[in-house]
């Protein structure tokens, strides 16, 4: 029976898998977004999110623990300075997986995995107002005809006093 054997081995030995995940985590921290397969991205998400949580508190012990996983002092510096400042108030969920489609050679599912707070394009795009068609075309047509009619009425009212003013001036001049 497979009790408590939920971990995805990714078709690799334990040493190869740990090296691969460490290298991918370093790339993610340094570049903020990487392209990989969906299975590797899900495994990387479980690997890197506890490390980012550790980086929120900058202590010597936390740096040593994270360094034991990553073995790259430049990635540690980036993680504890730049990344931890951006994710300081976020209570988890530091990465986002965006599926891209299938790879041409072997039809593997490909995706982006990125750090959530570093994607300016996702943060700046406001959500569009949801358009519903409950009222149907009749209500839309009524509002369209009502708006131009109101504009025409306002223009006519604005022209009447303007036309009366020059007539009054001519009468005074005679």
Backbone as JSON Lines, residues from 0, in Angstrom:
{"i":0,"aa":"X","n":[0.84,-1.19,0.0],"ca":[0.0,0.0,0.0],"c":[0.88,1.25,0.0]}
{"i":1,"aa":"X","n":[0.34,2.33,-0.58],"ca":[1.12,3.55,-0.75],"c":[0.78,4.6,0.3]}
{"i":2,"aa":"X","n":[0.58,4.23,1.52],"ca":[0.24,5.21,2.54],"c":[1.39,6.19,2.75]}
{"i":3,"aa":"X","n":[1.05,7.47,2.8],"ca":[2.0,8.56,3.03],"c":[3.14,8.59,2.0]}
{"i":4,"aa":"X","n":[2.83,8.25,0.75],"ca":[3.81,8.32,-0.33],"c":[3.26,9.21,-1.45]}
{"i":5,"aa":"X","n":[2.91,10.42,-1.06],"ca":[2.26,11.34,-1.98],"c":[3.25,12.18,-2.77]}
{"i":6,"aa":"X","n":[4.49,12.15,-2.42],"ca":[5.53,13.0,-3.0],"c":[5.79,12.63,-4.45]}
{"i":7,"aa":"X","n":[5.9,13.62,-5.34],"ca":[6.18,13.37,-6.75],"c":[7.7,13.25,-6.93]}
{"i":8,"aa":"X","n":[8.15,12.1,-7.38],"ca":[9.59,11.85,-7.52],"c":[10.16,12.39,-8.83]}
{"i":9,"aa":"X","n":[9.29,12.78,-9.76],"ca":[9.7,13.39,-11.03],"c":[10.61,12.49,-11.85]}
{"i":10,"aa":"X","n":[10.57,11.19,-11.64],"ca":[11.38,10.25,-12.41],"c":[12.87,10.39,-12.18]}
{"i":11,"aa":"X","n":[13.27,10.82,-10.99],"ca":[14.68,11.06,-10.7],"c":[15.06,10.45,-9.35]}
{"i":12,"aa":"X","n":[16.35,10.26,-9.18],"ca":[16.82,9.8,-7.87],"c":[16.72,10.96,-6.87]}
{"i":13,"aa":"X","n":[16.83,10.67,-5.61],"ca":[16.67,11.69,-4.58],"c":[17.72,12.79,-4.7]}
{"i":14,"aa":"X","n":[18.96,12.41,-4.98],"ca":[20.02,13.42,-5.08],"c":[19.82,14.3,-6.31]}
{"i":15,"aa":"X","n":[19.45,13.68,-7.42],"ca":[19.2,14.46,-8.64],"c":[18.01,15.39,-8.45]}
{"i":16,"aa":"X","n":[16.96,14.9,-7.81],"ca":[15.77,15.7,-7.57],"c":[16.08,16.9,-6.65]}
{"i":17,"aa":"X","n":[16.83,16.67,-5.59],"ca":[17.14,17.77,-4.67],"c":[18.04,18.81,-5.34]}
{"i":18,"aa":"X","n":[18.99,18.36,-6.16],"ca":[19.84,19.31,-6.89],"c":[19.03,20.11,-7.9]}
{"i":19,"aa":"X","n":[18.14,19.43,-8.6],"ca":[17.33,20.11,-9.6],"c":[16.41,21.15,-8.95]}
{"i":20,"aa":"X","n":[15.77,20.8,-7.85],"ca":[14.88,21.74,-7.19],"c":[15.65,22.93,-6.6]}
{"i":21,"aa":"X","n":[16.85,22.66,-6.1],"ca":[17.67,23.76,-5.57],"c":[18.07,24.71,-6.7]}
{"i":22,"aa":"X","n":[18.47,24.16,-7.84],"ca":[18.85,25.0,-8.98],"c":[17.66,25.8,-9.51]}
{"i":23,"aa":"X","n":[16.5,25.16,-9.56],"ca":[15.3,25.86,-10.02],"c":[14.89,26.95,-9.03]}
{"i":24,"aa":"X","n":[15.04,26.69,-7.74],"ca":[14.71,27.69,-6.73],"c":[15.64,28.9,-6.84]}
{"i":25,"aa":"X","n":[16.92,28.65,-7.08],"ca":[17.88,29.74,-7.27],"c":[17.5,30.57,-8.49]}
{"i":26,"aa":"X","n":[17.16,29.9,-9.58],"ca":[16.76,30.62,-10.8],"c":[15.49,31.44,-10.56]}
{"i":27,"aa":"X","n":[14.54,30.88,-9.83],"ca":[13.29,31.6,-9.55],"c":[13.56,32.83,-8.69]}
{"i":28,"aa":"X","n":[14.42,32.7,-7.7],"ca":[14.73,33.83,-6.82],"c":[15.49,34.92,-7.59]}
{"i":29,"aa":"X","n":[16.42,34.52,-8.44],"ca":[17.23,35.51,-9.15],"c":[16.46,36.18,-10.3]}
{"i":30,"aa":"X","n":[15.65,35.41,-11.04],"ca":[14.99,35.93,-12.23],"c":[13.52,36.28,-12.03]}
{"i":31,"aa":"X","n":[12.94,35.86,-10.92],"ca":[11.55,36.14,-10.53],"c":[10.51,35.4,-11.36]}
{"i":32,"aa":"X","n":[10.9,34.8,-12.48],"ca":[9.97,34.01,-13.3],"c":[10.77,33.03,-14.12]}
{"i":33,"aa":"X","n":[10.34,31.76,-14.14],"ca":[10.99,30.76,-14.98],"c":[9.93,29.95,-15.7]}
{"i":34,"aa":"X","n":[10.32,29.34,-16.8],"ca":[9.43,28.48,-17.58],"c":[9.86,27.04,-17.36]}
{"i":35,"aa":"X","n":[8.91,26.18,-17.04],"ca":[9.2,24.78,-16.77],"c":[7.94,23.96,-16.99]}
{"i":36,"aa":"X","n":[8.01,22.67,-16.71],"ca":[6.83,21.83,-16.83],"c":[5.95,22.02,-15.59]}
{"i":37,"aa":"X","n":[4.69,21.65,-15.73],"ca":[3.74,21.84,-14.63],"c":[4.12,20.98,-13.43]}
{"i":38,"aa":"X","n":[4.55,19.75,-13.66],"ca":[4.91,18.86,-12.55],"c":[6.1,19.42,-11.77]}
{"i":39,"aa":"X","n":[7.11,19.9,-12.49],"ca":[8.27,20.49,-11.81],"c":[7.89,21.78,-11.09]}
{"i":40,"aa":"X","n":[7.0,22.56,-11.68],"ca":[6.57,23.81,-11.04],"c":[5.84,23.54,-9.73]}
{"i":41,"aa":"X","n":[4.99,22.51,-9.73],"ca":[4.28,22.18,-8.49],"c":[5.23,21.68,-7.42]}
{"i":42,"aa":"X","n":[6.22,20.9,-7.82],"ca":[7.22,20.43,-6.86],"c":[8.05,21.6,-6.36]}
{"i":43,"aa":"X","n":[8.4,22.52,-7.24],"ca":[9.19,23.69,-6.86],"c":[8.42,24.59,-5.91]}
{"i":44,"aa":"X","n":[7.13,24.7,-6.12],"ca":[6.3,25.53,-5.25],"c":[6.36,25.02,-3.81]}
{"i":45,"aa":"X","n":[6.26,23.71,-3.65],"ca":[6.34,23.13,-2.31],"c":[7.74,23.28,-1.72]}
{"i":46,"aa":"X","n":[8.74,23.36,-2.56],"ca":[10.13,23.45,-2.11],"c":[10.49,24.88,-1.71]}
{"i":47,"aa":"X","n":[10.04,25.88,-2.49],"ca":[10.54,27.24,-2.31],"c":[9.69,28.08,-1.35]}
{"i":48,"aa":"X","n":[8.42,27.78,-1.21],"ca":[7.57,28.62,-0.35],"c":[7.99,28.59,1.12]}
{"i":49,"aa":"X","n":[8.37,27.45,1.7],"ca":[8.88,27.49,3.07],"c":[10.18,28.3,3.2]}
{"i":50,"aa":"X","n":[10.99,28.3,2.15],"ca":[12.22,29.09,2.18],"c":[11.91,30.59,2.18]}
{"i":51,"aa":"X","n":[10.92,30.98,1.41],"ca":[10.53,32.39,1.38],"c":[9.92,32.8,2.72]}
{"i":52,"aa":"X","n":[9.17,31.9,3.34],"ca":[8.63,32.19,4.66],"c":[9.75,32.39,5.67]}
{"i":53,"aa":"X","n":[10.8,31.58,5.57],"ca":[11.96,31.74,6.46],"c":[12.64,33.09,6.25]}
{"i":54,"aa":"X","n":[12.64,33.57,5.01],"ca":[13.36,34.81,4.7],"c":[12.68,36.04,5.27]}
{"i":55,"aa":"X","n":[11.44,35.93,5.72],"ca":[10.75,37.08,6.28],"c":[11.43,37.57,7.56]}
{"i":56,"aa":"X","n":[12.01,36.64,8.31],"ca":[12.72,37.0,9.54],"c":[14.21,36.81,9.28]}
{"i":57,"aa":"X","n":[14.93,37.89,9.21],"ca":[16.35,37.85,8.84],"c":[17.21,37.59,10.07]}
{"i":58,"aa":"X","n":[17.41,36.31,10.37],"ca":[18.29,35.93,11.47],"c":[19.41,35.06,10.9]}
{"i":59,"aa":"X","n":[20.46,34.93,11.67],"ca":[21.59,34.1,11.23],"c":[21.16,32.66,11.04]}
{"i":60,"aa":"X","n":[20.35,32.17,11.96],"ca":[19.9,30.78,11.85],"c":[19.06,30.57,10.59]}
{"i":61,"aa":"X","n":[18.15,31.49,10.29],"ca":[17.33,31.35,9.09],"c":[18.18,31.4,7.83]}
{"i":62,"aa":"X","n":[19.19,32.26,7.82],"ca":[20.09,32.3,6.66],"c":[20.83,30.98,6.5]}
{"i":63,"aa":"X","n":[21.28,30.39,7.59],"ca":[22.0,29.12,7.52],"c":[21.09,27.99,7.06]}
{"i":64,"aa":"X","n":[19.86,27.98,7.54],"ca":[18.91,26.93,7.14],"c":[18.62,27.03,5.65]}
{"i":65,"aa":"X","n":[18.36,28.24,5.16],"ca":[18.06,28.43,3.73],"c":[19.3,28.12,2.89]}
{"i":66,"aa":"X","n":[20.48,28.49,3.39],"ca":[21.71,28.2,2.65],"c":[21.96,26.7,2.55]}
{"i":67,"aa":"X","n":[21.52,25.93,3.55],"ca":[21.68,24.47,3.47],"c":[20.85,23.88,2.33]}
{"i":68,"aa":"X","n":[19.77,24.56,1.95],"ca":[18.96,24.1,0.83],"c":[19.51,24.61,-0.51]}
{"i":69,"aa":"X","n":[19.89,25.88,-0.57],"ca":[20.2,26.49,-1.86],"c":[21.68,26.47,-2.24]}
{"i":70,"aa":"X","n":[22.59,26.62,-1.28],"ca":[24.04,26.6,-1.53],"c":[24.48,27.66,-2.53]}
{"i":71,"aa":"X","n":[23.87,28.86,-2.45],"ca":[24.25,29.95,-3.34],"c":[24.1,31.26,-2.58]}
{"i":72,"aa":"X","n":[25.23,31.9,-2.26],"ca":[25.16,33.08,-1.4],"c":[24.53,34.28,-2.08]}
{"i":73,"aa":"X","n":[24.6,34.37,-3.42],"ca":[23.96,35.48,-4.12],"c":[22.44,35.34,-4.08]}
{"i":74,"aa":"X","n":[21.96,34.12,-4.2],"ca":[20.52,33.89,-4.11],"c":[20.02,34.17,-2.69]}
{"i":75,"aa":"X","n":[20.83,33.82,-1.7],"ca":[20.45,34.08,-0.3],"c":[20.36,35.59,-0.07]}
{"i":76,"aa":"X","n":[21.34,36.32,-0.59],"ca":[21.34,37.78,-0.44],"c":[20.1,38.39,-1.1]}
{"i":77,"aa":"X","n":[19.79,37.94,-2.3],"ca":[18.61,38.43,-3.02],"c":[17.33,38.07,-2.27]}
{"i":78,"aa":"X","n":[17.25,36.85,-1.76],"ca":[16.06,36.38,-1.06],"c":[15.82,37.17,0.22]}
{"i":79,"aa":"X","n":[16.84,37.37,1.0],"ca":[16.67,38.02,2.29],"c":[16.59,39.54,2.18]}
{"i":80,"aa":"X","n":[17.0,40.12,1.06],"ca":[16.91,41.58,0.95],"c":[15.73,42.0,0.08]}
{"i":81,"aa":"X","n":[15.74,41.65,-1.18],"ca":[14.73,42.15,-2.13],"c":[13.41,41.41,-1.98]}
{"i":82,"aa":"X","n":[13.46,40.08,-2.01],"ca":[12.23,39.29,-2.02],"c":[11.5,39.42,-0.68]}
{"i":83,"aa":"X","n":[12.23,39.35,0.42],"ca":[11.55,39.38,1.72],"c":[10.88,40.73,1.99]}
{"i":84,"aa":"X","n":[11.41,41.82,1.42],"ca":[10.76,43.12,1.58],"c":[9.4,43.15,0.89]}
{"i":85,"aa":"X","n":[9.34,42.57,-0.3],"ca":[8.09,42.6,-1.05],"c":[7.03,41.68,-0.47]}
{"i":86,"aa":"X","n":[7.43,40.54,0.08],"ca":[6.45,39.56,0.56],"c":[6.27,39.62,2.08]}
{"i":87,"aa":"X","n":[6.77,40.67,2.72],"ca":[6.74,40.75,4.16],"c":[5.35,40.68,4.77]}
{"i":88,"aa":"X","n":[4.35,41.26,4.1],"ca":[3.0,41.28,4.65],"c":[2.11,40.18,4.09]}
{"i":89,"aa":"X","n":[2.59,39.4,3.16],"ca":[1.77,38.35,2.53],"c":[1.81,37.08,3.38]}
{"i":90,"aa":"X","n":[0.66,36.51,3.72],"ca":[0.64,35.32,4.58],"c":[0.71,34.0,3.8]}
{"i":91,"aa":"X","n":[1.65,33.87,2.91],"ca":[1.79,32.64,2.12],"c":[1.33,32.87,0.7]}
{"i":92,"aa":"X","n":[1.47,31.85,-0.14],"ca":[1.08,31.97,-1.54],"c":[1.98,32.91,-2.3]}
{"i":93,"aa":"X","n":[3.28,32.69,-2.22],"ca":[4.25,33.61,-2.81],"c":[4.48,33.37,-4.29]}
{"i":94,"aa":"X","n":[4.07,32.22,-4.8],"ca":[4.31,31.89,-6.21],"c":[2.99,31.69,-6.94]}
{"i":95,"aa":"X","n":[3.06,31.89,-8.26],"ca":[1.89,31.71,-9.11],"c":[2.3,30.85,-10.29]}
{"i":96,"aa":"X","n":[1.45,29.88,-10.66],"ca":[1.7,29.02,-11.81],"c":[0.71,29.39,-12.91]}
{"i":97,"aa":"X","n":[1.24,29.75,-14.08],"ca":[0.41,30.12,-15.23],"c":[0.68,29.12,-16.34]}
{"i":98,"aa":"X","n":[-0.32,28.35,-16.72],"ca":[-0.14,27.32,-17.73],"c":[-0.08,27.95,-19.12]}
{"i":99,"aa":"X","n":[0.86,27.45,-19.93],"ca":[1.1,28.02,-21.25],"c":[0.64,27.13,-22.4]}
{"i":100,"aa":"X","n":[0.55,25.84,-22.19],"ca":[0.19,24.95,-23.28],"c":[1.07,23.72,-23.25]}
{"i":101,"aa":"X","n":[1.35,23.18,-24.44],"ca":[2.12,21.95,-24.55],"c":[3.42,22.2,-25.31]}
{"i":102,"aa":"X","n":[4.48,21.52,-24.87],"ca":[5.76,21.6,-25.55],"c":[5.68,20.8,-26.84]}
{"i":103,"aa":"X","n":[6.32,21.29,-27.88],"ca":[6.16,20.66,-29.19],"c":[6.81,19.29,-29.27]}
{"i":104,"aa":"X","n":[7.97,19.11,-28.68],"ca":[8.69,17.85,-28.84],"c":[8.01,16.66,-28.21]}
{"i":105,"aa":"X","n":[7.56,16.81,-26.93],"ca":[7.01,15.65,-26.23],"c":[5.62,15.91,-25.66]}
{"i":106,"aa":"X","n":[5.02,17.05,-26.0],"ca":[3.66,17.41,-25.56],"c":[3.54,17.5,-24.04]}
{"i":107,"aa":"X","n":[4.64,17.86,-23.37],"ca":[4.58,18.06,-21.92],"c":[3.9,19.4,-21.64]}
{"i":108,"aa":"X","n":[3.13,19.46,-20.55],"ca":[2.47,20.7,-20.17],"c":[3.52,21.69,-19.66]}
{"i":109,"aa":"X","n":[3.54,22.88,-20.26],"ca":[4.53,23.91,-19.92],"c":[3.82,25.06,-19.19]}
{"i":110,"aa":"X","n":[4.55,25.69,-18.26],"ca":[3.96,26.8,-17.51],"c":[5.05,27.77,-17.07]}
{"i":111,"aa":"X","n":[4.6,28.97,-16.66],"ca":[5.44,29.91,-15.94],"c":[5.25,29.61,-14.46]}
{"i":112,"aa":"X","n":[6.3,29.76,-13.68],"ca":[6.15,29.89,-12.24],"c":[6.85,31.19,-11.89]}
{"i":113,"aa":"X","n":[6.16,32.05,-11.15],"ca":[6.7,33.37,-10.88],"c":[6.4,33.77,-9.45]}
{"i":114,"aa":"X","n":[7.19,34.71,-8.95],"ca":[6.92,35.29,-7.65],"c":[5.8,36.31,-7.81]}
{"i":115,"aa":"X","n":[4.78,36.22,-7.0],"ca":[3.55,36.98,-7.2],"c":[3.77,38.48,-7.14]}
{"i":116,"aa":"X","n":[4.51,38.96,-6.17],"ca":[4.64,40.4,-5.97],"c":[5.56,41.08,-6.97]}
{"i":117,"aa":"X","n":[6.22,40.34,-7.82],"ca":[7.16,40.93,-8.77],"c":[6.6,41.07,-10.16]}
{"i":118,"aa":"X","n":[5.37,40.68,-10.4],"ca":[4.78,40.79,-11.73],"c":[3.94,42.06,-11.8]}
{"i":119,"aa":"X","n":[4.51,43.13,-12.36],"ca":[3.82,44.4,-12.42],"c":[2.61,44.35,-13.35]}
{"i":120,"aa":"X","n":[2.69,43.56,-14.39],"ca":[1.59,43.48,-15.36],"c":[0.33,42.92,-14.71]}
{"i":121,"aa":"X","n":[0.49,41.91,-13.85],"ca":[-0.67,41.34,-13.18],"c":[-1.21,42.28,-12.11]}
{"i":122,"aa":"X","n":[-0.35,43.0,-11.45],"ca":[-0.77,43.87,-10.35],"c":[-1.49,45.11,-10.85]}
{"i":123,"aa":"X","n":[-1.1,45.63,-12.03],"ca":[-1.66,46.89,-12.5],"c":[-2.95,46.73,-13.29]}
{"i":124,"aa":"X","n":[-3.24,45.56,-13.82],"ca":[-4.42,45.42,-14.65],"c":[-5.67,45.4,-13.78]}
{"i":125,"aa":"X","n":[-6.55,46.4,-13.92],"ca":[-7.79,46.38,-13.15],"c":[-8.77,45.38,-13.77]}
{"i":126,"aa":"X","n":[-9.6,44.85,-12.94],"ca":[-10.58,43.89,-13.45],"c":[-11.67,44.66,-14.19]}
{"i":127,"aa":"X","n":[-12.0,44.18,-15.36],"ca":[-13.01,44.84,-16.18],"c":[-14.38,44.62,-15.56]}
{"i":128,"aa":"X","n":[-15.26,45.6,-15.72],"ca":[-16.61,45.47,-15.2],"c":[-17.31,44.35,-15.95]}
{"i":129,"aa":"X","n":[-18.0,43.54,-15.2],"ca":[-18.65,42.39,-15.81],"c":[-19.88,42.86,-16.57]}
{"i":130,"aa":"X","n":[-19.96,42.49,-17.83],"ca":[-21.08,42.9,-18.66],"c":[-22.13,41.81,-18.65]}
{"i":131,"aa":"X","n":[-23.35,42.21,-18.34],"ca":[-24.46,41.24,-18.36],"c":[-25.45,41.66,-19.43]}
{"i":132,"aa":"X","n":[-26.23,40.71,-19.87],"ca":[-27.21,40.98,-20.91],"c":[-28.6,40.68,-20.39]}
{"i":133,"aa":"X","n":[-28.84,40.98,-19.14],"ca":[-30.14,40.65,-18.55],"c":[-31.26,41.49,-19.15]}
{"i":134,"aa":"X","n":[-31.04,42.77,-19.33],"ca":[-32.09,43.65,-19.81],"c":[-32.36,43.44,-21.3]}
{"i":135,"aa":"X","n":[-31.44,42.85,-21.97],"ca":[-31.63,42.59,-23.39],"c":[-31.34,43.8,-24.23]}
{"i":136,"aa":"X","n":[-31.74,43.76,-25.48],"ca":[-31.43,44.84,-26.41],"c":[-32.37,46.02,-26.24]}
{"i":137,"aa":"X","n":[-33.58,45.8,-25.71],"ca":[-34.55,46.89,-25.59],"c":[-34.04,47.97,-24.64]}
{"i":138,"aa":"X","n":[-33.51,47.58,-23.5],"ca":[-33.04,48.57,-22.52],"c":[-31.83,49.33,-23.07]}
{"i":139,"aa":"X","n":[-30.97,48.64,-23.79],"ca":[-29.8,49.31,-24.36],"c":[-30.23,50.32,-25.42]}
{"i":140,"aa":"X","n":[-31.21,49.96,-26.22],"ca":[-31.69,50.87,-27.26],"c":[-32.36,52.09,-26.64]}
{"i":141,"aa":"X","n":[-33.11,51.89,-25.56],"ca":[-33.79,53.02,-24.9],"c":[-32.77,53.99,-24.32]}
{"i":142,"aa":"X","n":[-31.73,53.49,-23.71],"ca":[-30.73,54.38,-23.12],"c":[-29.95,55.11,-24.21]}
{"i":143,"aa":"X","n":[-29.71,54.46,-25.34],"ca":[-28.99,55.12,-26.42],"c":[-29.8,56.25,-27.04]}
{"i":144,"aa":"X","n":[-31.12,56.04,-27.23],"ca":[-31.95,57.09,-27.81],"c":[-32.23,58.19,-26.81]}
{"i":145,"aa":"X","n":[-32.29,57.87,-25.54],"ca":[-32.56,58.88,-24.52],"c":[-31.38,59.82,-24.36]}
{"i":146,"aa":"X","n":[-30.17,59.31,-24.44],"ca":[-28.99,60.15,-24.25],"c":[-28.83,61.19,-25.36]}
{"i":147,"aa":"X","n":[-28.95,60.85,-26.66],"ca":[-28.84,61.88,-27.69],"c":[-29.99,62.88,-27.63]}
{"i":148,"aa":"X","n":[-31.2,62.44,-27.27],"ca":[-32.33,63.36,-27.19],"c":[-32.08,64.4,-26.1]}
{"i":149,"aa":"X","n":[-31.49,63.98,-24.98],"ca":[-31.19,64.92,-23.9],"c":[-30.13,65.92,-24.35]}
{"i":150,"aa":"X","n":[-29.14,65.47,-25.11],"ca":[-28.1,66.37,-25.59],"c":[-28.66,67.4,-26.56]}
{"i":151,"aa":"X","n":[-29.58,66.97,-27.44],"ca":[-30.19,67.89,-28.41],"c":[-31.01,68.93,-27.67]}
{"i":152,"aa":"X","n":[-31.77,68.53,-26.65],"ca":[-32.59,69.47,-25.9],"c":[-31.71,70.5,-25.2]}
{"i":153,"aa":"X","n":[-30.57,70.08,-24.65],"ca":[-29.67,71.01,-23.99],"c":[-29.07,72.0,-24.99]}
{"i":154,"aa":"X","n":[-28.74,71.54,-26.19],"ca":[-28.18,72.43,-27.21],"c":[-29.2,73.47,-27.64]}
{"i":155,"aa":"X","n":[-30.48,73.07,-27.78],"ca":[-31.52,74.01,-28.2],"c":[-31.71,75.08,-27.14]}
{"i":156,"aa":"X","n":[-31.72,74.68,-25.86],"ca":[-31.9,75.65,-24.78],"c":[-30.72,76.62,-24.74]}
{"i":157,"aa":"X","n":[-29.53,76.13,-25.03],"ca":[-28.35,76.98,-25.0],"c":[-28.36,77.96,-26.17]}
{"i":158,"aa":"X","n":[-28.92,77.59,-27.33],"ca":[-28.94,78.46,-28.5],"c":[-30.0,79.56,-28.38]}
{"i":159,"aa":"X","n":[-31.14,79.3,-27.73],"ca":[-32.22,80.28,-27.64],"c":[-31.78,81.56,-26.95]}
{"i":160,"aa":"X","n":[-31.18,81.54,-25.77],"ca":[-30.76,82.81,-25.16],"c":[-29.67,83.49,-25.99]}
{"i":161,"aa":"X","n":[-28.83,82.73,-26.64],"ca":[-27.78,83.32,-27.45],"c":[-28.39,84.05,-28.66]}
{"i":162,"aa":"X","n":[-29.47,83.53,-29.24],"ca":[-30.11,84.17,-30.38],"c":[-30.87,85.42,-29.94]}
{"i":163,"aa":"X","n":[-31.45,85.4,-28.74],"ca":[-32.2,86.55,-28.26],"c":[-31.28,87.72,-27.91]}
{"i":164,"aa":"X","n":[-30.08,87.43,-27.44],"ca":[-29.17,88.5,-27.02],"c":[-28.77,89.41,-28.19]}
{"i":165,"aa":"X","n":[-28.37,88.9,-29.37],"ca":[-28.03,89.82,-30.46],"c":[-29.24,90.58,-30.96]}
{"i":166,"aa":"X","n":[-30.42,89.98,-30.92],"ca":[-31.64,90.7,-31.37],"c":[-31.92,91.88,-30.45]}
{"i":167,"aa":"X","n":[-31.73,91.67,-29.15],"ca":[-31.96,92.76,-28.21],"c":[-30.94,93.88,-28.4]}
{"i":168,"aa":"X","n":[-29.7,93.55,-28.71],"ca":[-28.68,94.55,-28.92],"c":[-28.96,95.38,-30.17]}
{"i":169,"aa":"X","n":[-29.49,94.75,-31.22],"ca":[-29.84,95.46,-32.46],"c":[-30.96,96.46,-32.21]}
{"i":170,"aa":"X","n":[-31.93,96.03,-31.37],"ca":[-33.05,96.91,-31.09],"c":[-32.6,98.15,-30.32]}
{"i":171,"aa":"X","n":[-31.68,97.96,-29.42],"ca":[-31.16,99.09,-28.62],"c":[-30.35,100.04,-29.5]}
{"i":172,"aa":"X","n":[-29.66,99.49,-30.49],"ca":[-28.79,100.3,-31.33],"c":[-29.61,101.22,-32.24]}
{"i":173,"aa":"X","n":[-30.82,100.85,-32.63],"ca":[-31.64,101.65,-33.53],"c":[-32.26,102.75,-32.75]}
